[in-house]
C-alpha cells in the first residue's frame, strides 16, 4: 500500500490518479523518442512525481563505462598527467637528520649527586653543543644544598671539565648552555616545597616559552622515587594540558630491589603518571651497538634466517668490568651483581638477541616482543649448578695491586655479597628451544668488555678430513664496549700446496668504518625522552618479568650455606666453577 502524505483522503486519491495518468503519458513519450532516435525532453516539475516517494534505486551504469582493466586504463590516458618523481638531492645522501624536540623544561632531581654530574649534565651539554636541543630549553636543577644559580653553574663547569666527552669546553657553547641552568633548593620531605616548585615552574614557562612541556628526571636515591612521584601528583605537576603541554618522568635504575618492591613502585608511579608518561632508563639500551643489534638482525637478509636453534649451538653474553665498587660499598652491599647487572643489563641483552621481529619499529611493538622472551625464560631447576656466584679477593689488575671486596670501604668484613655471577638460561619457545644462553658479569675482571657471541653449530659432515687442523665453528661476536664492532669467524684454506684449513675473521669497527663520534648512551636516551620515543626504555611488565627470573635465584642463595668467599682473585675471569658450568657440556667461554 502506498504511504500517504498528511492531508485529506480526497486530495490524496486525486493526486494518485493524476500521477498514474502522467506516468503513462511519460512512458509513451520516452518510447516514441527512443524509436525515432530523438533524445527525450527533460521531465517537467510535475512529472518528477513529488506527490509520492520514489523508491531508492542504484544509479544505472552507463553503457560506455569501462568494464575491463584495459578499458579503464585507456579511459584515463590523456586525462590526468602523470606526476614525475622529484629529483633527489644527492648532497643529502648520508646526512644525519635529527628531529629537534619541542620547547621544554627538564627538572633534574638530585642535581648535586654523582649521577647528575658524571652523566646527565654532560649529556645535556653535548646535546646543546650539537644543536639537538631547542632554543627554548631550560634545566631546573633540584637539590638540598644551599646554592644560588651562579654557585651551581660554577660547580657544573668543574664537573664538565672532568667528565665531558669532548674537551676542552667551548666557551661560547658553555656560556649559552649555562644561561639555561637554574637552581632550586628543595627538601623532598617538605610538602610545601613542592607547592613552591610548581609556582617556579609556571614562572619559567612564561619567561622562557617552554609551553608547559616538562621532563622530570629522578637522579636520586631509589628510596626517594615514590616520595617524589607522590608529591608531584599532589600538586598536579603530572597533568598534561589540553593545549599540548606534555609531562614525562624518567626513573633511573634500580627499579625496586625485588619483585614485590618493583610491583609496589609500579603501583605508586601508576597512581600519578600514565604508563605512556613513564620512562624507566637503562643506559645499556642507549649504547650505539645495542641499538645496531636490531638493525643487524632485521635489516639484513642473510643473518635472520640463521638466527634460530637449527643453526645456533649456544649464545654467550659477557659484561665484564675491571673496576671495583668505587666507594659505593654501602650501595653494593644491598644489590650485588645479580641485582646490579643481571636483572637489567644482561636480561635486556638476552631479550634483544632472542626476540621475534616486531610488527613495527614502535615502542610498544618492540617491548611486547622483549616481554615474550622474558616470559619464556625457564627458571633454573638447580640454581646451585646452573648459577655460579663469586666474590673477588686481593689481586692485580692492569699491573696494579688492588684490595679484595671485603677490604673495600663500607663493606662488611664477612660479606656474602656476590661480585660475580655466571648463569645458564634456556628459552622455551619455537625459535630457541634447546639452545643454552650463558651469561656472566663480574667486578675486578682482567678487562672491561661487553660482548654478545653467537656460536653456530659445527658442520654436519667433516669433508676435509685430511686437513692438518680442525677449524673452530663459525662465530659471530658483537662488541658493545669498548671498541664497538662486529666480528665474524669462518674457516679458510691456508695458501700453499697442502690442504690446511684455519679460522680467519672479518672484523668491522665503528670508529674506522664511519669516522663518526658515537654519542654517549645518556645523550641518546635523554633526547629520546624529550621526543617522546620510549623504544629504548623498559615498561612496567618488562621490569616485573625480569625480577621474576632473578628473585628465585636470590632466594635460593638465602637458604644455602655460606659460600667460601672470596673464591677468585682480582684480575682473573672468575671462579673455577664458572668454567665448569660450560666444560661439563663440552663448551668453553670465549676468550675476550
HUNOR-V519523 format. One record per helix or strand of 3 or more residues. SS is the DSSP state (a for helix, b for strand). FROM is the first residue (numbers start at 1). TO is the last residue. If there is no record, write none. Layout:
((SS,FROM,TO) (SS,FROM,TO))
//
This chain:
((a,9,36) (a,46,48) (a,69,76) (a,90,92) (b,104,109) (a,114,129) (b,137,143) (a,149,163) (a,171,178) (b,181,185) (a,191,208) (b,214,218) (a,222,234) (b,247,251) (a,259,270) (a,275,277) (b,278,280) (a,283,286) (a,288,298) (a,304,306) (b,312,320) (a,329,354) (a,363,376) (a,383,386) (b,387,390) (b,395,397) (b,400,402) (a,405,407) (b,420,427) (b,436,442) (b,449,456) (b,475,481) (b,485,493) (b,501,509) (a,510,514) (a,521,531) (a,540,558) (a,576,583))
//
